[in-house]
Amino acid sequence: MGISWRSYSSGLLLVLGCAGLCLGQQQEDALTLEECIRKALAVPSPVSLARLEREIADREQVQARAGFLPQAGINLGYTYNSPNLLDRSAFSFVALNGIREFVALGNIFQELDTSGRLRADSARARASQQAAAASLGIAERDLKRAVAAAYYRLLLARRLVDAIRASLEESRQFEQRTKLLSSAGEAARADVVKASAQVSFLVQALSTAELAASLANQDLASFWTREVAGPLRLVDVFGEPLPPPEPPAADAAPFLRRFEFRLLDAQEQVFRAEARAAKAGLYPRLSWTFQYGLDVNKLAWNNRGYAAFVNLNVPVFDWFRSLSAARQSEARAGQVAASRAIAERRLSQEHQSALERVKRFHEQAEQCRQQVALAEEDLKLSRLRYEGGEGAALDVVVAQNQLAQARSNYYSSVANYFNARWDLEVASGR
């Protein structure tokens, strides 16, 4: 029974559709660099610790804000004072108010920030928040950079494995060819030895490259999972055209946007606030308290009352403790300011170096790509000349080595270029 053309076409379309679906699913399963970074950020890491530190700083700000508001509480107590042995109607402890004392008071207390201590505490809390936010930015940036480096290292290791494997296959074919020519008396024994030595060398190189690829795979997987042995499927950006270097930023000093400067500025503000808080010990502190309730010898609600207190604490002499603490904090703030000046010079140089590396590595990648094409043509011509009896086996072996080295150089330059782009992102504060 024959199969109609319509049935055959429908079946073929179904098979092609399933194949396309499977291919699309495989491409979707392949991890991009952004997905690797997202996985690394989703699990406990130094970024998680930095987030907790920021939350801690947020809680400190709440505590500092509460210092400006009245504090309320309830004081409940009962005191028994034994009667005097000579006069049972009197009590034995003079400092107490009676034989029995019942206390049920509602208290409201507030400190008026005449010394500036509360404002200094609030400023220190805000600066701590800014420092924690900058530390979180540094932690996230460093984690992203580490994942990107591991991602490109794995792609490079796999590309080197493919390059060496391709060279090994070429060398084995040449070895078989020389053996056939030698058995027919058309090639010398030395040619067979050279070809076999080249195969042995590439086998060793392939084993080393495969080990490096396996370790690189484990390194990348360890950012988000304990199951590091399984091979990761990655989107190979090394096979795509290289993106051109971005034009220089309009900002003359983009490196000043880096989180390191935000952290140093926040740390300096913390020490300045601590200095103001220490100086607050030299100024008077004013507070007031209001009480309402019972403080009686006989428990009765009609005996309730209220009282108001105003307290002014004027410091006279503390043996220079407050002044010394303030100067100590100011000296620490000066240390941070000096560190910032040092960081400006160092990070400016790092930014310029990143710009230069991006430019040079892009040029090197283009040069290496041309070298690969020339090495492939050289190997092809060397084999043709050898098989035509016009060239030596050594020329073929040398051409094979040059092709393997050219491919390795190309992929290494591509990896260096992508890493340099990331370094420039970091150095530019983006």
MARMILO-992166 format. One record per atom (N, C-alpha, C, O): x, y, z. Coordinates in steps of 0.1 Angstrom, whole numbers, plus 5000, padded with zeros to 4 digits. Layout:
REM MARMILO-992166
XYZ;...
This chain:
REM MARMILO-992166
500949885000;500050005000;500950125000;501750145009;500750214991;501650334990;501250444999;500150445005;502150535001;501950645010;501750775002;502550794993;500750845004;500450964996;501451074999;502051075010;501551164990;502551274991;502051365003;502851425010;500751385004;500251465015;500551415029;500951485038;500451275030;500751215043;502251225046;502651255057;503051205035;504451215037;504851355041;505751375050;504251455035;504651595038;504251625052;504951695060;503051585057;502551605070;503551545080;503851605090;503951425078;504851355087;506151425088;506751435098;506651475076;507951535076;507851675083;508751705091;506751745082;506551865089;506551845104;507051925112;505851735108;505751695122;507151665128;507451715139;507951595120;509251555125;510151685126;510851705136;510051765116;510851895116;510351985128;511252045134;509051985130;508552065141;509052015154;509452095163;509051885156;509551835169;511051855171;511451885182;511751845160;513151865160;513452015164;514352045172;512752105158;512852245161;512552275175;513152355182;511452215180;511052235194;512152185204;512452255213;512752065200;513752015209;515052105209;515652125219;515352155197;516452245195;516252375203;517152425210;515052425202;514752545209;514752525224;515252615232;514352405229;514352375243;515752365248;516052415259;516652305240;518052295244;518652435245;519452455254;518352525235;518952655235;518452735248;519152815254;517152705251;516652775263;517252725276;517452795285;517652595276;518252535288;519652585289;520152585301;520352625279;521652675280;521752805288;520852895286;522652815297;522752925306;523553045300;524653025294;522953165301;523653285297;524453335309;524253285320;525253435307;525953495318;525053555328;525253555340;523953625323;523053685332;522253585340;522053615352;521953475335;521253365343;522253315353;521753285364;523453295350;524453245360;524553345371;524653305383;524553475368;524653575379;523453575387;523453585399;522253555381;520953555388;520953435398;520553445409;521453325393;521553205402;522453235414;522153195425;523653295411;524553325422;524053425432;524253405444;523253515428;522653615437;521453555445;521053615455;520853445440;519753395447;520053305458;519153265466;521253265460;521653175471;522553245481;523053355478;522753195493;523553255503;524953285498;525553195492;525453405500;526753445495;527253565503;526453615512;528353615500;528753745506;527753855504;527653955512;526953855493;525953945491;524853935502;524354035506;524553815505;523453795516;523953855529;523153915536;525253835532;525753895545;525654045544;525354115554;525954105532;525954245531;524454305532;524254405537;523554225527;522154265528;521754265543;520954355547;522154165551;521854165565;522454285572;521954335581;523754315568;524354425574;523654555571;523554645579;523054565559;522254685556;520954695564;520554795569;520354575566;519154565575;519554605589;518754675596;520754565594;521154605607;521254755608;520954815618;521854815598;522054965598;520655035597;520555135604;519754975590;518355035590;517755035604;517055135608;517954925612;517454925625;518155025634;517555075644;519355055632;520055155640;519455295637;519455375646;519055325625;518355445622;517055465630;516755565634;516355355631;515055355638;515355385653;514655465659;516355325659;516755355673;517155495675;516755565684;517955555665;518355695667;517155785666;517155885673;516255755657;515055845656;514155845668;513555945672;514155725675;513355715687;513855805698;513155835707;515155845698;515655925708;515056065709;515156135719;514556115698;513856245697;512456245703;511856345705;511856125705;510456115709;510356085724;511256025730;509256125730;509056095744;508955935746;508455865738;509555895757;509555755761;508555735773;508555805783;507655645771;506555615780;506755485787;507255385780;506355475799;506455345806;505555345819;504955445823;505355225825;504555205837;505455145847;506155055845;505455205859;506255155871;505255105882;504555185887;505354975884;504554915895;505454855905;506454795902;505154885918;506054835929;505254825942;504254895944;505854755951;505354745965;506554725974;507354645972;506554805985;507654805994;507054786008;506054846012;507654696016;507354676030;508454716038;509554666036;508254806048;509254856057;508854806072;507754846076;509654736078;509354676091;509054796102;509754896101;508154776111;507854876121;509054896130;509954806132;509155016136;510255046146;509954966158;508854946163;511054906165;510954826176;510454896188;509754836197;510655026189;510255106201;508855166198;508055186208;508555206186;507255266183;506755186171;507155216159;505755106173;505155026162;504455106152;504255046141;504055226155;503355306144;504355376135;504055426124;505655376138;506655426130;507355316122;507155196125;508155356112;508855256104;510355256107;510855366111;511055156105;512455136109;513355206099;514355266103;513155206086;514055256076;513555406073;512555426067;514455496077;514055636075;513955676061;513055766057;514755626052;514755666038;513455626031;513155676020;512755526036;511455486030;510355576035;510455646045;509155566028;508055656031;507055606040;506155676044;507155476044;506155426054;506355276055;507255216049;505455216063;505555066065;505254996052;505854906048;504255046045;503854986032;503755106022;503255216025;504255076010;504255176000;503755105987;504355005983;502755155981;502255105968;502555215957;502255325959;503155155946;503455245935;502855195922;503055075919;502155285916;501555255902;501555385895;500555455895;502655405887;502855535881;503055515866;503755425862;502455605858;502755615844;503755725842;503555835847;504855695835;505955785833;506055825818;505955745809;506355955816;506656005803;507956075804;508056175812;509056035797;510356105798;510756145784;510556075774;511456255783;511956305771;513256385773;513256475782;514256365765;515456445766;515456545755;515156515743;515656665759;515756775749;517256785745;518156795753;517456785732;518856765726;519556905727;519956955717;519856945739;520557075741;522057045738;522757135734;522556925741;523956895739;524356855725;525456855721;523356815716;523556775703;523856625702;524256575691;523756555713;524056405712;523056335704;523556245696;521756365705;520756285697;520956315682;520856225674;521256435678;521456465664;522756395659;522756355648;523756395667;524956315663;524656175662;525256105652;523856115670;523555975669;522755945656;522955845649;521856045653;521056025641;521956035628;521755965619;522856135629;523856145617;524656025616;524955975604;525155965627;525955845626;525155725620;525655645613;523855715624;523055615619;522855625604;522855525597;522555745599;522455775585;523655735577;523655675567;524855775583;526055745576;526355595576;526855535567;525955525587;526055375587;525255315577;525655215570;524055365575;523155315564;523855335550;523855245542;524355455548;525055475535;526255385533;526555335522;527055355544;528155265543;527655125541;528355055533;526655085547;526054945545;525554935530;525754825524;524955035525;524455035511;525655025501;525654955492;526755105504;527955095496;528554955496;529054905486;528654905508;529254765510;528454665502;528954575497;527054675503;526254585495;526554605480;526554505473;526654725475;526954745461;528354685457;528454625447;529354695466;530654635463;530454485463;531054415454;529754425473;529654275473;528954225461;529354125455;527854295456;527154245444;528054265432;528054175424;528754375431;529654395419;530754285419;531054235408;531354265430;532454165431;531954025428;532653945421;530753995432;530153855429;529853845414;530153745408;529253945409;529053945394;530353935386;530453855376;531354005391;532653995384;533253855385;533853805375;533153795397;533653665399;532953565390;533553475384;531653575389;530853485381;531253495366;531353405359;531353625362;531753645348;533053595345;533253535334;534053605354;535353555352;535353395351;535953335342;534553335360;534453185359;533753145346;534053045341;532753225342;531953195330;532853195317;532853105309;533653305316;534553315305;535753215306;536253165295;536153185318;537153085319;536752945315;537452865309;535452905318;534952785313;534752775298;535152675292;534252885292;534152895278;535452875271;535652805261;536452945277;537852935271;538352795272;538952745263;538152735284;538752595286;538052505276;538752415270;536752515273;536152425264;536552455250;536652365242;536752575246;537252615233;538652555231;538952505220;539452565241;540852505239;540752355238;541552295230;539852295245;539652145243;539252115229;539752025223;538352195223;537852165210;539052195200;539152115190;539752295202;540852325193;541952215193;542452175183;542252175205;543352065206;542751935200;543451865194;541451905202;540851785197;540851785182;541151685175;540551905176;540551915162;541951895156;542151835146;542951955163;544351935159;544751795160;545551735152;544351725171;544651585173;544051505162;544651405157;542851535158;542251455147;542951475134;543251375127;543451595131;544251625120;545551545120;546051495110;546151545132;547451485134;547351325132;548151265126;546251275137;546051125135;545851095121;546350995116;545051175114;544951155099;546251155092;546551075083;547051255096;548351265089;549251145093;550051095085;549151105106;549950985110;549550865102;550450785097;548250845100;547750725092;548250745078;548650645071;548250865073;548750885059;550250855057;550650785048;551050895067;552450865066;552750715068;553650665062;551950655076;552150505078;551850435065;552550345061;550850475058;550450415045;551550445035;551950355027;552050565034;553150595025;554450525028;555150485019;554650505041;555850435045;555850295042;556850235038;554650235044;554450085040;554650065025;555049955021;554350175017;554450155003;555850204998;556050204986;556650245008;558050285004;558150424999;559150454993;557050505001;557050644995;557350745006;557450865003;557550705019;557850795029;558850735039;558950615040;559750815045;560750765053;560150735067;559150785071;560950655074;560550625088;560550745097;559750755106;561350835094;561450965102;560151035101;559751105111;559451035090;558151105088;557151045097;556351115104;557150905098;556150845107;556450875122;555550895129;557750885125;558050915139;557651055143;557051085153;557851155134;557451285136;555951295138;555451365147;555151235129;553751235130;553251175143;552351225149;553851055147;553450985159;553751075171;552951075181;554951135171;555351225182;554351335184;553951375195;553951395173;552951505173;551651455179;551051525187;551151335175;549951275181;550051255196;549151295204;551251205200;551451185215;551451315223;550851325233;552051415217;552051545223;550651605225;550351655235;549851595214;548551645215;547551565224;546651625230;547851435225;547051355235;547251405249;546351425257;548551435252;548851485265;548251625267;547651655278;548351705257;547751845258;546251835260;545651915267;545651745253;544151735254;543751685268;542751735273;544451595274;544151555287;544251665297;543451685306;545351745296;545451865304;544351965302;543852025312;543951995290;542952085287;541552035292;540752115297;541251905291;540051855296;539951865311;538951895317;541151845318;541151865333;540852015336;540052035345;541452105329;541252245331;539752285329;539152365337;539152225319;537752245316;536852195327;535852255331;537152075332;536352015343;536452105356;535452125362;537652145359;537852235371;537152365369;536552415379;537152425357;536452545355;534952525356;534252615360;534452415351;533052385353;532652375367;531552435371;533452315375;533152305390;533252445396;532452475405;534152525392;534252655398;533052745395;532552805404;532552735383;531352815380;530152765387;529352835392;529952635387;528752575394;528752595409;527652605415;529952605415;529952625429;529352755434;529152775446;529152855425;528552975429;527052965433;526553045440;526352855429;524952845432;524552705436;523352685440;525452605435;524952465439;526152385444;527352415442;525752275452;526752185457;527052075446;528052005447;526152055437;526351955427;527152015415;526652055405;528452015418;529452085408;529951985398;530652035388;529651855399;530251765389;529551765376;530151735366;528251795376;527551785363;527951895354;528252005358;528051865341;528451965331;527452065329;526252035328;527852195328;526952305326;526852335311;527752325304;525552355307;525352395293;525252555292;524452615299;526252605285;526352755285;526152805270;526452735261;525652925270;525552995257;527053045253;527553125261;527552995242;528953025239;528953155231;528753155219;529353255238;529453385231;530753405223;530953495216;531753305225;532953315218;532753285203;533653325195;531753225199;531453205185;530753315178;530553315166;530353415186;529653535180;530653635176;531753645182;530253735168;531153845165;531453925177;530553945185;532653975178;533054045190;532354185190;532454255180;531754225201;531254355202;532354455202;533354435208;532154565195;533254665195;533454735208;532454745216;534554795211;534754865223;533854985224;533555055214;533355015236;532455135237;533255265237;534355265241;532655365232;533355495232;533655545246;532855515255;534655625248;535055675261;533855755267;533155825259;533655745280;532655825286;532855975286;533956015285;531756045285;531856195285;532456245298;533056355298;532156175309;532656215322;534156205322;534756095318;534856305327;536356305327;536856205338;537956155336;536056185348;536556095359;535356005363;534856015374;534955905354;533855825358;534155725369;533255675376;535455705372;535855615383;535355665397;535255595407;535055795398;534555855410;533155805414;532755825425;532555745405;531155685408;531255545415;530255495418;532455495417;532655365422;532155365437;532155465444;531655245441;531155225454;532255245465;531855285477;533455225462;534555245472;534555395477;534755415489;534255485468;534255625473;533055655481;533055735491;531855595478;530755615486;530955555500;530555605510;531655435501;531955375513;532855465522;532655485534;533955515515;534855605523;534155725528;534455775539;533355785519;532655905524;531755875535;531655955545;531055765535;530155725546;530955705559;530555745570;532055635557;532955615569;533455745575;533455755588;533755835567;534255965572;533056035580;533356095590;531856025574;530756085581;530456015594;530056085604;530655885595;530455815608;531455865618;530955895630;532655885615;533655935625;533356085628;533556115640;532956165619;532556295622;531456305632;531356385641;530456215630;529256215639;529756165653;529256215663;530656065653;531156015666;531856125673;531756135686;532556215666;533256325672;532256425678;532456475689;531156445671;530156545676;529456475689;529156545698;529256345688;528556275700;529556285712;529056305723;530856275710;531756285721;531756425727;531856435739;531756525718;531756665723;530456695731;530456785739;529356615728;528156645735;528256625750;527556685758;529356545755;529556535769;530056665775;530156675788;530456765768;530856895773;529756995775;529957105781;528556965770;527457055771;526357005780;526156885783;525557105785;524457065794;523356975787;523156995775;522756885795;521756805790;520456825798;520456825810;519356855791;518156895797;517056785793;516956735782;516356745804;515256645802;514156675811;514256755821;512956625808;511756635817;511056505818;511156415809;510356495830;509656365833;508256405839;508156495847;507256335834;505956355840;505456215845;505456115838;504856215857;504356095863;502956115868;502556225872;502156015866;500756015870;500355875876;500655775869;499655875888;499255755893;499355755908;499055855914;499755635914;499655615929;501055605934;501855525928;501355665945;502555645953;502155675968;502455785973;501455575974;500755595986;501155475996;501755375993;500755506009;500855406019;499655316020;499755196025;498455366016;497255286016;496755286002;496555385996;496455165997;496055145983;494555195981;493655135986;494455315974;493155375971;493255465959;494155545958;492355445949;492455515937;492355675939;492855745931;491555715949;491355855952;492655925956;492656045957;493655845960;494955905964;495855935952;497055965954;495355925940;496255935929;496656085927;496056175933;497756105919;498256245917;499156245906;499356145899;499856355904;500756365893;501956455898;501856535907;503056435890;504256515894;505056535881;505056455872;505656655880;506556685869;507856725874;508056795884;508956675866;510256705870;511056755858;510856715846;511956845860;512856905850;514256885855;514556925866;515056825847;516456785851;517456855841;517356835829;518356925847;519456995839;520756945845;521156965856;521456875836;522756815840;523856895833;524056895821;524656965841;525757055836;527056995839;527456985851;527756945829;529156895832;530157005835;530057115830;530956965845;531957065849;533357025845;534157105839;533756905848;535156855845;535156705844;534756635854;535656645833;535656505831;537056455828;537256345822;538056535832;539456495830;539756475815;540556395811;539156565806;539356575792;538956445784;539456415773;538156365791;537756235784;536956265771;537156205761;535956355772;535056385761;535856455750;535756415738;536756545753;537556615743;538556515736;538756525724;539056425744;540056325738;539256235729;539856205718;538056185733;537356095724;536956165711;536956105700;536556295712;536256375700;537456385691;537256365678;538556415696;539756435688;540156295682;540756295671;539956195689;540256055684;539456025672;539955975662;538156055672;537256035661;537556125649;537556085638;537956245652;538356335641;539656285635;539756305622;540556235642;541756175636;541456055627;542056045616;540555975631;540055865623;539455915610;539655855599;538656025611;538056075599;539156135590;538956125578;540156185596;541256235587;541956115580;542456135569;542056005587;542655885581;541855845569;542355805558;540455845570;539655805559;539755905547;539755865536;539856035551;540056135540;541356115532;541456125520;542456075540;543656045533;543555925525;544155915514;542855825530;542655695522;541855725509;542155665499;540955815510;540155855498;541055915487;540955885475;541956005492;542956065482;543855965475;544155965464;544255865483;545055755478;544255675468;544755635457;543055645472;542155565463;541855635450;541755565439;541755765450;541555845437;542655815428;542455795416;543855825432;545055805423;545055665418;545355635407;544855565427;544955425424;543855385414;544155315404;542655425417;541555385408;541455465395;540955415385;542055585395;542255655382;543155575373;542855555361;544255525379;545155445371;544555315366;544755275355;543755255375;543055135371;542055155360;541855065351;541355265360;540455305349;541155315336;540655265326;542255395336;543055405324;543555275319;543655255307;544055195328;544555055324;543454975318;543654905308;542254985323;541154905318;540754955304;540454875295;540755085301;540555135288;541555085278;541155045267;542855085282;543855045273;543754895270;543954855259;543454815280;543354665278;542254635269;542354545260;541054705270;539954675261;540354705247;540054625238;541054815244;541454855231;542454745225;542354705214;543454715233;544554625229;544054485227;544354425217;543154435236;542754295234;541754285222;541754175216;541054385219;540154385207;541054375195;540754305186;542154455194;543054445183;543754315182;543854255171;544154255194;544754125194;543854015189;544253925181;542554025193;541553925188;541453925173;541353825167;541354045167;541254055153;542554005146;542453935136;543654035152;544953985146;544953825147;545453765138;544553775158;544653625160;543653555151;543953445146;542553625148;541553565139;542153555125;541953445118;542953655121;543653645108;544753535108;544953465098;545353525120;546453425121;545853285120;546453195114;544653265125;544053125124;543753095109;544052985105;543253195102;542953165088;544253135080;544253055072;545253215083;546553185076;547153055080;547752985072;547053015093;547552885098;546752775091;547352665088;545452785090;544752685083;545152665069;545252555064;545352775062;545852765048;547252715047;547552635038;548052745056;549452695056;549452545058;550252475052;548552495067;548552355070;548052275057;548552175053;547052335051;546452275039;547552265028;547652165021;548252375026;549352375015;550452285019;551052215010;550852275032;551952185036;551552045034;552451965029;550352005036;549951865033;549951835019;550351735014;549451935011;549451914996;550851894991;551151814982;551751984996;553151974991;553751844996;554551784988;553451795008;554051675013;553551555005;554251465000;552151545003;551651434995;552051444980;552051334974;552451564975;552951574962;554451544961;554951544950;555051514972;556451484972;557351604971;558551584968;556851724974;557651844973;557951904987;558751994987;557351854997;557651905011;557951795020;557851675018;558451845032;558851745043;557751735053;556851815054;557751615060;556751595071;556951695082;555951735089;558151745084;558351845094;557551975092;557052035101;557452005079;556652125076;555152105080;554552205085;554651985078;553251955082;553151965097;552152025102;554051905104;554051905119;554052045124;553352085133;555052125119;555152265123;553852345120;553352425128;553252315108;551952385105;550852345114;550052425118;550852215118;549852165128;549952245142;549052285148;551252255146;551552325159;551152465158;550552525167;551452525147;551052675145;549552695145;549052785150;548852595139;547352615138;546852595152;545952675156;547252495160;546852475173;547152595182;546252645190;548352655181;548652765188;547852895184;547552975193;547652905171;546853025167;545453015172;544853115176;544852895172;543452885177;543452915192;542552985197;544452865200;544552885214;544653035216;544053095225;545553105209;545753245210;544453325207;544253425214;543753285197;542553355194;541553345205;540953455209;541253225210;540253215221;540753285234;539953335241;542053275236;542553345248;542353495247;542053565257;542653545235;542453695233;540953735234;540653845239;540053645229;538653675231;538253675246;537553765250;538753575253;538453575267;538953695275;538353755283;540253735271;540853855277;540053975273;539854065282;539453985261;538654095257;537354115266;537054215270;536653995267;535454005275;535754035290;535054115296;536853975295;537154015309;537554155310;537254215320;538254205300;538654355301;537454445300;537454545307;536454405293;535254485292;534554485306;534054595310;534554375313;533954375327;534854455336;534254525345;536154445335;537054525343;536754675341;536854755350;536454715328;536154855325;534854895332;534755005337;533854805331;532654835338;532854865353;532254955358;533654775359;533954795373;534654925376;534355005385;535754945368;536555065369;535755195367;536155305372;534755195358;533955305355;532855335365;532055435364;532655245375;531655265385;530255225379;529255275385;530155145369;528855105363;528454975369;527354925366;
